[in-house]
Every structure is written in structure tokens, then in C-alpha cells.
Amino acid sequence: MEEISWPFYASALLTGLAFGYVTQRGGFCLTRALSNLYLMGDATIVRAYLLALLVAAIGVHLMLAAGLVEIPLRPFHWLANILGGFLFGVGMILSGGCSGSTWYRIGEGAVGAWVVLLGFALGATTVTVGILAPVRQALRGPAIAVDGGAPTLANLVGLSPWVVIAVLGLVVVVFLWRGGGEPEHGKWPWPATGIAVGVLIALGWWTSSFGDAPAGITFASNTGQALTYPLVGYPNRVNWSMVLLVGVPIGAFLGARPAGEFRWKLPPGWSLVQLFGGGLLMGASALLAEGCNITQGLTNSATLAVGSLVAFGAMWLGAYAAVWVLYLRKG
């Protein structure tokens, strides 16, 4: 087995520390963003998310142009992307947090986050090497390609990626500056959060390439691997993405403690089944969709991959469906 040097793992830990700190200070969470949007019409955190995606797309394509990294494009397995993304959105609402925020909430003292992560890891394992692995493979069968490769918004319309980014950027900027709400007390303003997260997402492609194939910042398969590695030795070594996970709650703690936001929080007993079930659904659907809200929604959507953008959109729809069933329907 090839020896991996310590800078490879150090880059993962530092990236995780930075991501945990930034997302905790900004309250960056897709579940919170969409819940606020659907229930209260508050798009503040959604603005941070869209700004992060725009900044990440610019950063990724700058690095590609400079030859700093070679980034693999996610294929468009349309059935798996749509179904997996939709179910992931439902799971987010049930568990009260997305994949990234669940990891940083550990650094805030949220005991319930451990319950969600246990469910997430089991769900991911079930569809990766468990009894649902054949189902995952079957759903990933239907695929759409462009010139034999993964479709992106750029090659789909036959334009330069920069033209596509400019057009999308104009649309996003108009939406962003139509007005935004005030940040949650003690949290960073949404522009600072969005820019910082976007820069880290782009840099994650580069830092994850130190000695291995670049993976970018992700919280899907590596969360499952955190369970399977000590139990069954899968994968056969600790990879970059697994070390990233260690840094996130530490970085979040470093942000939460000075701000007075760290405190041990026990979930009510009645909520444990919902938290675990939401995590289980998120884990299974994330591996089906080929990524979570960070993996597909930011890291891979920044490459303009159509499959990633479709999966991300399906997550929004799934979250809305869950919010409607649980809250809006009763109103």
C-alpha cells in the first residue's frame, strides 16, 4: 500500500477545522435555510448558500484554468440523483440538521447530533456494502451523458464555463441584493459566511489532492466509512475525507466556546427515534444521490455538473414536502 505523507492528513484536519469554525460562526445549515424560507419567508441563510455556491464555482474554475487540480465530474445518474436528493431533503427536516451542520453541532455540545450521525452512518453503510447495495446499483443504472462524458451546464449548451458562471452569477447577485434579513444573534452576516464557505469549498478540491485523488469537502460516504473502518476494515486505510470529519467539530468548538454558544444539550426522549430515523434516511439517500447537501450541493455543483445540480434541487423539493406534511398542512 502506498505510503501517505503527513501533509496529506494535516491538510484534511486543517480544512475540517476551518470549515467547522466558519459554518458554526455563520449558522450555515441547509435545513435551517430551507425551514426559514418555507415557514417564515426568510431567505437569509439561503442567500449565504447561493453566494457560497457562486464563489465556489469561480474558485474551482480558476484552479482548473491554472492547472492546480484535476477534478472528476459527477455523472448524471438521473433516477438516483432525483430520488436520492428528494429523500435526503426529507431526512434533513426529520433530523433537524443537514450533514455538515450535524457534524459541527457536535462541537456545540448537541448530544442529539450523535444520534443523527449514528443513523447516518448505518444508512450509508446499508446502501454501500449492505443489503441495499444492489438497489443503489440498479437505481444508478439510468444515466445521461454528453459526448460520452458527464454533462455540465457548460457542455450541455456548448458555451464556456465562464459564460455560464457569469449568467448564473448575475441571476444570483440580483436575488442576493433584493434584500436580506438580519443574522441570528451573535452569528456572522450572510455575505461573510457565504464568501468564506465558498472559498473553503473551492480550496477543498486542492487540499484534498495532496497525495491522492481529489475528493473535495464531503460528508456523505466518509461518515459511513467512519463506522465501517473500525468494524470491518472498509476502506482499507484512513482517507482524507475521514480525517476531515475529525476537524469539523473541533473547529466548531473553537468558534462556539468563546461566543458562549457551547453547552451540553440533551434531546427529549420522544425525539430520539425521529433523530435516528432522519439520520438513517439521510445516510442512505446521500449515498444514493451520490452526495449530501455539501457534497452535491456545493462541492460538486461548483463544477457545474448537471447531476449534482439536479440532486441539489431535489433536496429542496424533498425538504419542502417534509415541511408541508409536518407543519404547513396543519395550518
C-alpha positions in Angstrom: 0.0 0.0 0.0 1.3 3.5 -0.9 2.6 5.5 2.0 0.7 8.7 2.5 2.7 11.6 3.9 1.6 13.6 7.0 0.9 16.8 5.0 -1.9 14.9 3.3 -3.7 14.2 6.6 -2.7 17.6 8.0 -4.4 19.3 5.1 -7.5 17.3 5.9 -7.5 18.2 9.6 -6.9 21.9 8.9 -9.6 22.0 6.2 -12.0 20.4 8.6 -11.1 22.8 11.4 -11.6 25.8 9.1 -14.9 24.5 7.8 -16.2 23.7 11.2 -15.3 27.1 12.6 -16.8 29.1 9.6 -20.0 27.1 9.4 -20.6 27.3 13.2 -20.0 31.0 13.3 -22.3 31.6 10.3 -25.0 29.2 11.4 -24.6 27.6 7.9 -27.1 24.8 7.5 -29.4 23.9 4.6 -32.1 22.5 6.9 -32.3 25.8 8.8 -32.1 27.8 5.5 -35.0 25.9 3.9 -37.1 25.7 7.1 -36.8 29.5 7.5 -37.6 30.0 3.8 -40.7 27.7 3.7 -42.1 28.5 7.1 -41.3 32.2 7.6 -40.3 33.5 4.1 -36.8 34.3 5.5 -34.2 33.7 2.8 -31.2 35.0 4.8 -29.3 31.7 5.1 -30.4 30.7 1.6 -28.6 33.8 0.4 -25.5 32.6 2.1 -25.8 29.2 0.5 -26.2 30.6 -3.0 -23.4 33.0 -2.6 -21.2 30.2 -1.4 -22.0 28.2 -4.5 -21.2 31.1 -6.8 -17.9 31.8 -5.0 -17.0 28.1 -5.1 -17.8 27.8 -8.8 -15.5 30.8 -9.5 -12.7 29.4 -7.3 -13.0 25.9 -8.8 -12.8 27.1 -12.4 -9.9 29.4 -11.6 -7.9 26.4 -10.2 -8.8 24.3 -13.2 -7.6 27.1 -15.5 -4.4 27.4 -13.6 -3.9 23.6 -13.7 -3.7 23.4 -9.9 -6.0 20.4 -9.7 -7.9 17.9 -11.9 -11.4 17.5 -10.7 -13.5 14.5 -11.7 -17.0 15.3 -12.8 -20.0 13.5 -11.2 -22.1 11.6 -13.8 -25.8 12.3 -14.2 -27.5 9.2 -12.9 -30.8 10.9 -13.1 -33.0 8.4 -11.3 -30.6 8.0 -8.4 -29.9 11.8 -8.2 -33.6 12.8 -8.2 -34.9 10.1 -5.8 -31.9 10.2 -3.5 -31.9 14.0 -3.4 -35.6 14.1 -2.6 -35.3 11.6 0.2 -32.3 13.4 1.6 -34.3 16.6 1.8 -37.0 14.7 3.8 -34.3 13.2 6.1 -32.9 16.7 6.8 -36.2 18.0 8.1 -36.8 14.9 10.2 -33.3 15.0 11.8 -33.3 18.8 12.2 -30.0 19.3 10.5 -28.1 18.7 7.3 -24.9 16.5 7.1 -22.5 19.4 7.6 -24.4 21.1 10.4 -24.8 17.8 12.2 -21.1 17.4 12.4 -20.5 21.0 13.6 -23.3 20.7 16.2 -21.2 18.1 18.0 -18.8 20.9 18.6 -21.7 23.0 20.1 -22.5 20.2 22.6 -25.6 18.8 20.9 -25.9 15.2 22.0 -28.7 14.6 19.6 -26.3 15.1 16.7 -24.5 11.9 17.8 -27.9 10.0 17.4 -28.3 11.5 13.9 -24.8 10.6 12.9 -25.2 7.0 14.1 -28.3 6.7 11.9 -26.5 8.4 9.0 -23.5 6.1 9.2 -25.8 3.0 9.4 -27.9 4.2 6.4 -24.8 5.0 4.3 -23.3 1.6 5.2 -26.5 -0.2 4.2 -26.6 1.1 0.7 -22.8 0.9 0.2 -21.8 -2.6 1.4 -25.1 -3.8 3.0 -28.4 -5.3 1.9 -29.5 -2.3 -0.1 -26.3 -2.1 -2.2 -27.9 -3.9 -5.1 -30.8 -1.4 -5.1 -28.4 1.5 -5.2 -26.6 0.0 -8.2 -29.8 -0.6 -10.0 -31.0 3.0 -9.5 -27.7 4.3 -10.7 -28.1 2.4 -14.0 -30.1 5.1 -15.9 -27.6 7.8 -17.0 -27.4 10.7 -19.3 -24.1 11.7 -20.9 -22.8 14.4 -23.3 -20.2 13.3 -25.8 -19.7 10.2 -23.7 -18.9 12.1 -20.5 -20.6 13.7 -17.6 -22.9 16.6 -18.6 -22.2 20.0 -17.2 -24.2 23.2 -17.8 -21.3 24.4 -20.0 -21.0 21.4 -22.3 -24.8 21.0 -22.4 -25.3 24.4 -24.0 -21.9 24.5 -25.8 -20.6 27.5 -24.0 -17.5 28.4 -21.9 -17.9 27.6 -18.2 -17.1 31.3 -17.6 -20.1 32.4 -19.7 -22.4 30.1 -17.7 -20.9 31.3 -14.4 -21.4 34.9 -15.4 -25.0 34.4 -16.3 -25.8 32.4 -13.2 -23.8 34.9 -11.2 -25.9 37.8 -12.5 -29.1 35.9 -11.5 -27.8 35.1 -8.1 -26.5 38.6 -7.4 -29.8 40.1 -8.3 -31.5 37.7 -5.9 -29.0 38.3 -3.1 -29.3 42.1 -3.1 -33.1 42.2 -3.3 -32.8 42.4 0.5 -31.8 40.1 3.3 -32.7 39.6 6.9 -30.6 40.2 9.9 -28.2 37.5 11.0 -29.0 35.4 14.0 -27.8 37.0 17.2 -24.0 36.5 17.5 -23.7 35.0 14.1 -21.7 36.3 11.1 -23.6 38.2 8.4 -24.7 36.1 5.5 -22.3 37.7 3.0 -19.3 36.9 5.1 -20.5 33.4 5.7 -21.2 32.7 2.1 -17.9 34.0 0.9 -15.9 32.1 3.5 -17.7 28.8 2.8 -17.4 29.2 -0.9 -13.6 29.8 -0.6 -13.2 26.7 1.6 -15.3 24.6 -0.8 -13.0 25.6 -3.7 -9.8 25.1 -1.7 -11.0 21.7 -0.5 -10.5 20.3 -4.0 -6.9 21.5 -3.9 -6.1 20.5 -0.3 -7.6 17.0 -0.8 -5.3 16.4 -3.8 -2.1 16.2 -1.7 -1.1 12.6 -2.3 -4.4 11.2 -3.5 -7.3 11.7 -6.0 -9.1 15.0 -5.1 -12.3 14.4 -3.2 -13.2 17.9 -2.0 -15.2 18.6 1.1 -17.8 15.9 1.7 -19.9 14.5 4.5 -21.6 11.5 2.8 -19.5 8.4 2.2 -16.9 9.3 4.8 -19.5 9.4 7.5 -20.4 5.8 6.7 -16.7 4.9 6.5 -16.1 6.3 10.0 -18.3 3.4 11.1 -17.2 0.6 8.7 -13.4 1.3 9.0 -13.1 0.3 12.7 -15.7 -2.5 12.4 -14.9 -4.3 9.1 -11.8 -2.5 7.8 -13.5 -0.7 5.0 -11.9 1.2 3.4 -8.5 -0.3 3.8 -7.0 2.9 5.2 -8.0 6.2 6.8 -8.5 8.5 3.9 -8.5 12.3 3.6 -12.3 12.7 3.9 -12.4 10.7 7.1 -9.7 12.9 8.8 -11.7 16.0 7.6 -14.5 14.8 9.9 -12.3 15.0 12.9 -11.5 18.6 12.3 -15.1 19.9 11.9 -16.4 19.5 15.5 -13.1 20.8 16.8 -13.3 23.9 14.7 -16.9 24.4 15.7 -16.0 24.1 19.3 -13.3 26.7 18.8 -16.0 29.0 17.4 -18.8 28.2 19.8 -16.9 28.3 23.2 -15.7 31.9 23.0 -19.1 33.0 21.7 -20.9 31.4 24.6 -22.7 29.0 22.3 -21.3 25.7 23.6 -23.5 23.9 26.1 -24.5 20.3 26.5 -27.9 19.8 25.1 -29.8 16.6 25.6 -32.7 15.8 23.2 -36.1 14.9 24.6 -36.6 11.2 24.8 -39.5 11.2 22.4 -37.3 12.7 19.7 -34.6 10.0 19.6 -36.5 7.8 17.2 -37.1 10.8 14.8 -33.5 11.9 15.0 -32.2 8.4 14.4 -34.7 7.8 11.6 -33.9 11.1 9.9 -30.2 10.3 10.1 -30.8 6.8 8.7 -32.7 8.3 5.8 -30.1 11.0 5.1 -27.3 8.5 5.1 -28.9 6.0 2.7 -30.2 8.7 0.4 -26.9 10.6 0.4 -25.2 7.6 -1.0 -28.0 7.0 -3.4 -27.8 10.6 -4.6 -24.0 10.3 -4.8 -23.6 13.0 -2.2 -25.2 15.1 0.6 -26.1 18.8 0.6 -22.4 19.7 0.8 -21.0 17.1 -1.5 -23.5 17.5 -4.3 -25.0 20.9 -3.3 -21.7 22.8 -3.1 -18.6 20.8 -3.8 -19.7 19.1 -7.0 -22.3 21.7 -8.1 -19.4 24.2 -8.2 -18.1 22.1 -11.2 -21.4 22.8 -12.9 -22.1 19.1 -13.1 -25.8 18.6 -14.1 -26.3 15.6 -11.9 -25.1 17.4 -8.8 -27.3 20.4 -9.5 -30.3 18.2 -10.1 -29.7 16.3 -6.9 -29.4 19.6 -5.0 -32.7 20.8 -6.4 -34.3 17.6 -5.5 -33.2 18.1 -1.9 -35.0 21.5 -1.8 -38.2 19.7 -3.1 -37.9 16.9 -0.5 -37.4 19.4 2.3 -40.5 21.3 1.2 -42.5 18.1 1.1 -41.5 17.3 4.6 -42.2 20.8 5.9 -45.6 20.8 4.2 -46.6 17.4 5.7 -45.3 18.2 9.2 -46.2 21.9 9.5 -47.9 23.7 6.7 -50.6 21.1 6.1 -51.8 21.6 9.6 -52.1 25.3 9.1 
